[in-house]
Amino acid sequence: MTETDLVEIKSKTDRAPFWNLWKLSSHRGRQVWNFSFPEHIQTDEQKQAFLKEMEYAFIFSKKENANAADRVLREKHTAQIPHFSNSTAENKSDAARTAFEKGARFYAGLQQTDGHWAGDYGGPHFLLPGLIVVSYITDSPLPLSHQTLVKRYMLNHQNTDGGWGLHIEDESSMFGTVMQYVALRILGMKPDAPEMQNASNWIKEHGGAVSIPSWGKFYLSVLGAFEWEGCNTLIPELWLLPRNWGLHPGNYWCHTRMVYLPMSYCYGYRVKGTVTDLVREIRSEIYCEPYENIRWKKHRFHVHETDSYVKPAKLLKGIYGALNVYEKINIKALRKKALKFVWEYIHAEDEHTNYINIGPVNQVINSLAVWHQKGKNSEEFKKHVERWYDYLWVAEDGMKMNGYNGSQLWDAAFASQAFTEGGADKFIPETLQKAYDFIDDTQVKEEVRDHRKFFRHDSVGGWPFSTSDHGWPITDCTAEGLSSVLAFHEAGIGNKVSFERLAKAADLILSFQNPNGGWASYERQRAGKWLEIMNPAEVFGDIMADYPYTECSSACIRALCEFRHVYPDYRKNEINQSIKNGIRFIKQKQLEDGSWLGSWAVCFTYGTWFGLTALAVAGEKNSTEAQRGCAFLLNKQNADGSWGESYRSSVEKRYIAHNDGQIINTAWALLGLMACEYPAPEAIEKGIRFLISKQESNGDWPQQGISGVFNFNCMITYTSYRNVFPLWALARYIKTKQRWDKNQFYL
Ligand code: LAN
């Protein structure tokens, strides 16, 4: 099908009736998309024909912009929102106020009945195929309605060269391409379909799937389309090392730990699905030579250059060499003991998180381990499968797998702070009350069982990134949760979160701090940077340990400052000292040019907003560091008042401008400048004018480039950022302008 054919079909199909058959249910943050056929569709043939038609309603062109705008949800929920043209008010604060109110009302329209904001959290291309592979091995296919949209999503995101990247904006890579190819075959695409031909040409022209990175080798091995022999060992015995050895997996970053866990299970048992006819066909389609002739061992370290972000250290090769030898002689009793512990741990993580698991990768691989251990009909496996649906998201580009079970708490906390700062309680009080209730409900209230045994930091008092059922607390999510509750209380909204619970949050934040003053993401840093030489995942950077980050540290410092402001006597000396050490860390992380590198969003505007915010709340607005940070930002402003960074900034760790001004980067830069009360009214007003000019008539903002990132190389969608951050910047501008009008400049 050519591009013009697609456009024609698109305009012929009225999408809304199809989109509306997908309904999102929300309960305490749990988001699940449900589909039902219209009543008149009864027979299997009718259903199949109907799904074919539905697929057309999800055709999406990534040519101009690979980022969908979350329209399936948004159009349904905001259909009633009136459209107004942008304010042409002469008075700048009136224009900003109108834009804020319009934007806040729009965003309020998206709030779910349980108080949270649901949204697209897709982006990576290696998650969904992993699920499809596991659903195939375990003979637990998704419903046909879901399969149709999954297939459509993958086809929509195919690059013109026939491949797929690590994420939606990326150039084609072996990992992305082979994984989508295999998933599409499982979903029924025939190898002679033009899309599949293009994909297999890409794979073959690049030397075949033998050079897929290690995580791809893993998925193909369990499927039976790669041999375990071609994988470096995922030795389960590491779990038996003495706990205080750096190499013990209990010291790894929790995401790496929790992915390695079920991977080591599958490796230990050499889990492999039935080699079906389809698997045999796939074997013959993704390699350049006959499957039987492949010398697997040779390919253990073979990674195509398109995929090689982190080159394996020589030492790693040496260590693997030794471990691979051990693998031949592995001591049975030790292996048995290690696998017993691994299984116990998998089960504990399942229980701790109500089968959601910490993330999308271990959710799926745990499912496989549970299927292997307990069988398809076990309660445990069924509970796993139920949670697959918590990760699936429907947007106008089809069905994707979210990078987490959602960003519920995170989005609610930011929205609440933007709303309270702008005084939105005056016109949407119920929205704020419901957000408060959601945040109240989401705070962790109980410790998980055996948390020390399973290497968990304390949880009580913390906030997770998503839902209370998920429950892993995070440093900065705890901080944003605390800050938002304090902001609500100051605005006179809600009173259910008691002083004791706020103090517990502050306690937890204190306990998360590292000796160097900084905060990592989920835990204190447990291993040094040296552990990166053990990084076996070639596509991700800084994955082995949890390092202190500017963003996490800034959020914690701010929450502690705000807490101290309301409760000055609680653990006074410790909090003062903690803030001081935190600020020292923030200053240390500042780069030569005055900026801060962002690790969890794109990129220097994000990091610098956090760096500046920490300094500002700790009373260092006029420090040289703050001045240098602000000067950096001013230096990067575009002529139209905007800021804009390409995702390549994160990958290359240097400022790379986007072709267009980006709403989200602009908002972050403005928030940073205004947090420091930087006396640059013209620059700030120009930025604000840019934000207002981009606002759509219903109060939404357009979805531009992808804005989230992890491990520096993989991008992830934050659909809420385009609403929440401009709103927050407008709110702050309204206050700033009032000060300026009274001639109250900081300097
Ligand atoms: C997230 C999402 C939230 C994010 C913030 C809270 C925004 C950040 O400030 C700290 C780091 C954190 C918690 C974070 C870490 C990495 C995650 C968990 C993700 C980006 C969501 C998905 C990603 C996870 C690692 C994806 C699975 C891939 C692997 C390499 C395991």
Residues whose N, C-alpha, C, O or C-beta is under 5 A from the ligand:
A	BS01	LAN	H255 V259 G359 V361 G403 Y404 F465 I474 D476 S521 E551 W600 V709 F710
